[in-house]
Amino acid sequence: MPLLLRCSPPASPLPLPLPLLPRRCSSLVRSAAPPGRRPLLPAAAGRVVLGCGLVTLDYLATVDAYPRPDDKIRSGELQVSGGGNAGNALTGAARLGLNTRLISKVANDEIGGTVLSELKEAGIDISHVIGWKASNHVYIEKVVRYNKLVTKMSRINKRKMHSERYWGATNALDFLPCVLYFIISDGGNTTFVYVIIDKQTKTRTCIITSGYPPMIPSDLTMSSLSAALQDVSLLYLDGYSDEMALAVAKQADQMKIPILVDAEPERTREELGGLLSLASYIVCNGKFPEKWTSIPSIPSALLEILLQYPRARFAVVTLGENGCMMLERGKDGENYETEPVDIENVAETLRLKVHKDDILPTCVSSKFMRLTARGPGNIFARLLIGTAESIPASELVDTTGCGDAFIGAVLHGLSTEMPPEKMLPFACQVAGIKCRAIGARSGLPWQSHPCLAKFLC
């Protein structure tokens, strides 16, 4: 084994004083925080969240308008940063103070090295990230050159040392003393994504080049999986690498670990059905409920999802600028007999209670009651509607990764036993802060962000 030398972290600069904030979150504050891992909140101490899923390197470019066929256009701002659902959500959760671990797969290429370095710098335990084979030893050492943080990679095999390669770690999140040791081999490629951000419509288009070979259950031994799940209080699955995700979910289920599943509409029933049957919590975007249930109304579709998956304690759908909606199942023992009420009528009543003039996220909730739709079946539950932050157009930069930011906040909320009435506005606020910066991670707030103080006190 090569000798791995630690280097002292650079001196931490003094934090700048924060400006006074208006009613909405100031775009001047965004996610800035002094370097260094934030101290854990008492409620989060000892809670470990394990994620399993996708990590990528994102190449993000802003354009004035999305190109038409055969057009040639120039980009504006360009950024290269880590991405992927699991990587983004866990980075968000780590910034909010949780202990996080990751099961994923990368290649022995520069993209893989950059992805892993950034995750490590975010404070995520990546000791369970999988390489292709145990043929080469790789370590990453963080050094400071020309007052910039630089990642230095040396690749060593049994016979000779290859040349060193350098690249700037432009998205370092803190200044942890960093020596990482991975066992990975040559061959394959790490997933990367081209993201085109349309400044006119405030939308983004993603073009994904999948990693190869894919992550499969045989990549992880049972002993390694057991080690990854040790002391875990919550498992998060983004639905990618469905065979691996199902294997991890089954082991977690045997260990009585609750499971949160990110249900994306791109996944098929064969890929996602097994995960949802084990899910304790389901989070999805606005397209998923209708695609999965063939019911066009979101409240009725959420009811059908909870009927299909009786183990799920709640299902949440994110609705962008319209906030979110949750259907929460009643606890055992609360299920007294009541006359069923149409969930569509309940949803309409809640919408009338929402204050349209509120700038910051809020939440309205029904009481627990027996809810039904126009089909067979009913459920004892309550419906909640969370509103999004009203963000001025001049401050809205990029929606890439907003759903992942929302999930990262939900992971924090569940880990700290935050009630749904508080968790939904909190998650919407975190997603709103993220929107003010380009990329999925650069805008993710730290738990010390002033706009989060009322949720974390």
C-alpha positions in Angstrom: 0.0 0.0 0.0 1.4 3.4 -0.9 2.2 5.9 1.8 -0.5 8.5 1.9 0.6 11.9 3.2 -1.8 14.3 4.8 -1.5 18.0 4.2 -2.7 20.6 6.6 -5.8 22.4 5.5 -5.5 26.1 4.7 -6.4 28.7 7.3 -10.2 29.3 7.4 -11.1 32.8 6.3 -13.2 34.9 8.7 -16.9 34.7 7.8 -18.4 37.9 6.4 -21.2 39.6 8.3 -24.6 38.8 6.8 -26.8 41.6 5.6 -30.2 42.3 7.1 -32.8 40.3 5.2 -36.1 41.5 3.7 -39.2 39.3 3.9 -37.9 37.1 1.1 -34.5 35.5 1.1 -31.8 37.9 -0.2 -30.1 36.8 -3.4 -26.9 38.3 -1.9 -26.8 35.6 0.8 -27.6 32.5 -1.2 -25.8 29.5 0.3 -22.6 31.1 1.4 -21.1 29.8 4.6 -17.7 29.8 6.2 -15.7 26.7 5.3 -15.7 23.7 7.5 -18.3 21.1 8.4 -21.2 22.6 10.3 -21.8 21.3 13.8 -24.7 18.9 14.0 -28.0 20.0 15.5 -28.9 18.0 18.6 -31.8 16.3 16.9 -29.5 15.2 14.0 -26.6 14.0 16.0 -26.1 10.3 15.6 -28.5 10.0 12.7 -27.0 8.5 9.6 -28.6 8.7 6.1 -27.5 6.2 3.5 -28.1 7.0 -0.2 -27.9 4.6 -3.1 -28.0 5.9 -6.7 -26.6 8.2 -9.3 -23.6 10.5 -9.2 -22.5 12.4 -12.3 -20.4 15.3 -13.5 -22.6 18.1 -15.0 -21.5 20.5 -17.7 -24.0 23.4 -17.4 -24.3 26.1 -20.0 -26.7 29.1 -20.0 -28.3 30.2 -23.4 -30.5 33.1 -24.2 -33.0 30.7 -25.8 -33.0 26.9 -26.5 -31.7 26.3 -30.0 -33.9 25.3 -32.9 -32.9 22.3 -35.1 -29.7 23.0 -37.0 -29.0 26.2 -35.0 -25.6 27.3 -33.9 -25.7 29.4 -30.7 -23.2 30.7 -28.1 -23.4 29.9 -24.4 -23.2 32.4 -21.7 -22.1 31.2 -18.3 -20.4 27.8 -18.1 -20.0 25.7 -15.0 -18.7 22.1 -14.3 -19.9 20.5 -11.1 -21.0 17.3 -9.5 -24.5 16.1 -10.1 -26.8 13.1 -10.0 -29.9 12.6 -7.9 -28.2 10.8 -5.0 -25.1 12.9 -5.0 -27.2 16.1 -5.0 -29.7 15.1 -2.3 -27.0 13.8 0.0 -24.9 17.0 -0.5 -27.9 19.0 0.5 -28.6 16.8 3.6 -24.9 17.0 4.6 -25.0 20.8 4.4 -28.0 20.8 6.6 -26.0 18.9 9.2 -26.7 15.2 8.6 -24.2 12.3 8.6 -24.4 10.9 5.1 -23.1 7.9 3.2 -23.3 6.9 -0.4 -23.4 3.7 -2.4 -22.6 4.5 -6.1 -20.3 3.6 -8.9 -17.7 5.6 -10.9 -14.9 4.8 -13.4 -11.2 5.3 -13.2 -11.3 8.5 -15.2 -10.8 12.2 -14.5 -14.6 12.6 -14.3 -14.8 9.9 -11.6 -11.9 11.4 -9.6 -13.6 14.9 -9.7 -17.0 13.5 -8.7 -15.5 11.6 -5.7 -13.4 14.5 -4.6 -16.3 16.9 -4.6 -18.5 14.4 -2.6 -15.8 13.9 -0.1 -15.4 17.6 0.3 -19.1 17.9 1.0 -18.7 15.6 4.0 -20.2 12.5 2.5 -18.9 9.1 3.5 -17.9 7.6 0.1 -16.1 4.5 1.4 -18.8 2.4 -0.2 -18.5 3.9 -3.7 -17.7 1.1 -6.1 -14.9 0.8 -8.6 -14.8 -1.7 -11.5 -12.1 -4.1 -10.2 -9.3 -4.1 -7.7 -6.5 -3.7 -10.2 -5.2 -0.2 -9.5 -4.9 1.8 -6.3 -5.8 5.5 -6.4 -5.6 8.2 -3.8 -6.5 11.8 -3.9 -4.6 14.4 -1.9 -5.7 17.9 -1.5 -3.0 20.6 -1.8 -3.0 24.4 -2.1 -1.3 25.9 -5.1 -1.3 29.6 -6.0 -4.0 30.2 -3.4 -6.4 27.9 -5.1 -7.6 24.5 -4.0 -6.3 21.8 -6.3 -6.8 18.1 -6.4 -3.7 16.0 -7.1 -4.2 12.5 -8.3 -1.4 9.9 -8.4 -2.2 6.5 -9.9 -0.1 3.7 -8.6 0.0 0.0 -9.6 2.3 -2.8 -8.5 5.1 -2.0 -11.0 5.3 1.7 -11.7 3.9 5.1 -10.9 2.1 6.9 -13.7 2.4 10.6 -14.3 0.5 13.0 -12.0 -2.5 15.0 -13.2 -3.9 18.1 -11.7 -7.2 19.9 -12.0 -8.9 22.7 -10.1 -11.5 21.7 -7.5 -13.6 24.7 -8.3 -16.6 23.6 -6.2 -14.9 22.8 -2.9 -17.5 23.1 -0.2 -15.2 23.1 2.8 -11.5 22.6 3.8 -11.5 19.1 5.3 -8.0 17.6 5.4 -8.5 15.1 2.7 -6.8 11.8 1.9 -9.0 9.4 0.0 -8.1 5.8 -0.9 -10.1 4.0 -3.6 -9.6 0.7 -5.3 -10.6 1.2 -8.9 -9.5 0.0 -12.3 -9.0 1.2 -15.8 -11.9 0.9 -18.2 -15.5 2.1 -18.3 -16.7 5.7 -18.0 -18.4 7.8 -15.3 -21.8 9.2 -16.0 -21.8 12.8 -17.3 -24.6 15.2 -18.2 -24.9 18.2 -20.5 -27.4 20.7 -19.0 -28.7 23.5 -21.2 -30.3 26.3 -19.1 -32.7 28.5 -21.0 -32.6 32.0 -19.5 -35.8 33.0 -21.3 -38.1 30.2 -20.1 -36.2 29.5 -16.9 -36.1 25.8 -17.8 -33.2 23.3 -18.2 -32.7 20.4 -20.6 -30.5 17.4 -19.6 -28.6 15.1 -22.0 -27.2 12.1 -20.0 -24.4 9.9 -21.1 -24.8 6.9 -18.8 -21.8 5.3 -17.0 -20.5 1.9 -18.0 -20.6 -0.8 -16.8 -23.8 -0.2 -14.7 -23.9 -0.8 -11.0 -25.3 -4.3 -10.2 -25.8 -6.2 -6.9 -22.7 -8.4 -7.4 -20.6 -5.2 -7.2 -21.2 -5.2 -3.4 -20.5 -8.1 -1.1 -23.0 -8.9 1.7 -20.4 -7.9 4.3 -19.8 -4.5 2.5 -23.6 -3.9 2.3 -24.0 -4.7 6.0 -21.2 -2.3 6.8 -22.8 0.4 4.7 -26.1 -0.1 6.5 -24.5 -0.1 10.0 -26.1 2.5 12.3 -28.2 3.9 9.4 -31.5 5.5 10.5 -32.9 6.2 7.0 -32.2 4.8 3.5 -32.7 7.0 0.4 -33.0 5.5 -3.1 -33.2 7.6 -6.3 -34.4 4.7 -8.5 -31.3 4.4 -10.6 -29.5 1.1 -10.9 -32.8 -0.6 -9.9 -31.4 -4.1 -9.3 -28.8 -2.7 -6.9 -31.4 -0.4 -5.3 -33.7 -3.3 -4.7 -31.0 -5.5 -3.1 -30.1 -2.6 -0.8 -33.7 -2.0 0.0 -34.4 -5.6 0.9 -31.5 -5.7 3.3 -32.6 -2.4 4.9 -36.1 -3.8 5.2 -34.8 -6.8 7.1 -32.9 -4.4 9.4 -36.1 -2.4 10.0 -34.6 0.7 8.4 -37.2 3.1 6.9 -36.8 3.8 3.1 -37.5 6.9 1.1 -37.9 6.4 -2.7 -37.6 9.1 -5.3 -40.1 8.0 -7.9 -39.2 9.4 -11.3 -41.6 9.2 -14.2 -38.8 7.8 -16.5 -38.7 4.6 -14.5 -40.8 1.6 -15.6 -43.0 -0.5 -13.4 -40.4 -3.3 -13.6 -37.7 -0.9 -12.3 -39.7 0.9 -9.7 -42.5 -1.4 -8.5 -40.4 -3.5 -6.2 -38.9 -0.4 -4.5 -42.2 1.3 -4.0 -43.6 -1.9 -2.3 -40.9 -1.5 0.3 -41.0 2.3 0.6 -41.8 4.0 3.9 -41.9 7.4 2.1 -42.5 8.3 -1.5 -41.4 11.6 -3.2 -42.1 12.3 -6.8 -42.5 15.2 -9.3 -45.7 16.5 -10.9 -45.6 14.1 -13.8 -45.3 10.9 -11.9 -48.8 10.5 -10.3 -50.7 10.5 -13.5 -48.2 8.4 -15.4 -48.3 5.7 -12.6 -52.0 5.7 -11.9 -53.6 7.0 -15.2 -55.5 9.5 -12.9 -55.1 13.1 -14.1 -55.9 14.7 -10.7 -53.0 14.8 -8.3 -55.0 14.4 -5.1 -56.8 11.4 -6.4 -53.6 9.9 -7.8 -51.8 10.3 -4.5 -54.7 8.5 -2.8 -54.4 5.6 -5.4 -50.6 5.4 -4.7 -51.1 5.0 -1.0 -53.8 2.4 -1.7 -51.3 0.5 -4.0 -48.5 0.7 -1.4 -49.9 0.3 2.1 -46.4 0.4 3.7 -45.9 4.0 2.6 -46.5 6.5 5.4 -46.8 9.4 3.0 -46.5 10.4 -0.7 -45.3 13.9 -1.7 -45.4 15.4 -5.1 -43.3 18.5 -5.9 -45.0 21.1 -8.1 -42.2 23.7 -8.9 -43.5 27.2 -8.4 -46.8 25.8 -7.1 -45.1 24.2 -4.1 -46.0 20.6 -3.2 -48.8 18.4 -2.0 -48.6 15.5 0.6 -51.0 12.8 1.5 -50.1 11.4 4.9 -51.5 8.1 6.2 -53.0 8.1 9.7 -51.2 6.2 12.4 -52.4 2.9 13.7 -55.0 3.4 16.4 -56.3 6.7 14.9 -58.3 5.0 12.3 -61.8 5.4 13.7 -64.8 5.1 11.5 -65.9 8.3 9.7 -68.0 8.9 6.6 -65.7 9.0 3.6 -65.0 12.5 2.1 -64.1 13.1 -1.5 -60.4 14.1 -1.6 -61.0 16.5 -4.5 -63.3 18.5 -2.3 -60.7 18.6 0.5 -58.0 19.7 -1.9 -60.2 22.6 -3.2 -61.0 23.7 0.4 -57.3 23.8 1.2 -56.4 25.7 -2.0 -58.9 28.4 -0.9 -57.0 28.7 2.5 -53.7 29.3 0.9 -52.7 33.0 1.1 -51.7 34.0 -2.4 -49.7 37.0 -1.2 -47.3 35.0 1.0 -43.8 35.4 -0.2 -42.2 32.7 1.9 -43.3 29.1 1.9 -46.3 28.1 4.1 -48.4 25.0 4.6 -52.1 24.3 5.1 -53.5 20.9 6.2 -56.8 19.1 6.5 -57.6 17.0 9.6 -57.2 13.3 9.5 -60.3 11.8 7.9 -61.4 8.9 5.7 -60.7 10.1 2.2 -62.0 8.6 -1.0 -61.8 9.3 -4.7 -64.3 8.5 -7.5 -63.1 4.9 -7.6 -63.2 2.1 -5.1 -61.2 2.2 -1.9 -60.6 4.8 0.7 -57.9 5.6 3.2 -57.7 7.3 6.7 -55.3 10.2 6.0 -54.9 14.0 5.8 -53.9 16.2 2.8 -51.3 19.0 3.1 -50.5 21.7 0.6 -47.1 23.5 0.8 -46.5 26.7 -1.1 -43.2 27.7 -2.8 -41.2 30.9 -2.2 -42.2 33.7 -4.5 -38.9 34.3 -6.2 -38.4 37.5 -8.4 -37.6 36.7 -12.0 -34.3 38.6 -11.6 -33.2 36.2 -8.9 -34.3 32.9 -10.5 -31.2 31.5 -12.1 -31.5 27.7 -12.5 -33.9 25.0 -11.5 -31.5 22.2 -12.0 -31.6 19.9 -9.0 -34.5 21.6 -7.2 -36.2 18.3 -6.6 -33.0 16.9 -5.2 -32.7 19.9 -2.9 -36.2 19.3 -1.7 -35.5 15.6 -1.0 -32.3 16.6 0.9 -34.4 18.8 3.2 -37.0 16.0 3.6 -34.2 13.6 4.6 -33.2 16.2 7.3 -36.8 16.7 8.3 -37.4 13.0 8.8 -34.1 12.5 10.6 -35.0 15.3 13.1 -38.6 14.2 13.5 -39.9 17.5 12.0 -43.7 17.5 11.6 -45.0 17.6 8.0 -46.5 21.1 8.5 -43.0 22.4 9.2 -41.1 20.0 6.9 -42.9 21.0 3.7 -42.2 24.7 3.9 -38.7 23.9 5.0 -38.1 21.8 1.9 -39.7 24.4 -0.4 -37.4 27.1 1.2 -34.3 25.0 0.6 -35.3 24.4 -3.0 -36.0 28.1 -3.4 -32.6 29.1 -2.2 -31.0 26.6 -4.6 -32.7 28.2 -7.5 -30.6 31.4 -7.1 -27.4 29.8 -8.4 -26.4 27.8 -11.4 -26.0 24.0 -11.0 -27.5 21.5 -8.7 -25.2 22.1 -5.8 -23.6 25.5 -5.7 -26.8 27.1 -4.4 -27.6 24.4 -1.7 -27.9 26.2 1.6 -26.0 25.4 4.8 -27.9 24.9 8.0 -26.6 28.3 9.2 -28.4 30.1 6.3 -30.5 32.9 7.9 -33.6 32.0 5.9 -33.6 28.5 7.5 -33.3 29.7 11.1 -37.0 29.6 11.9 -37.1 26.0 10.8 -34.0 24.8 12.6 -34.4 26.5 16.0 
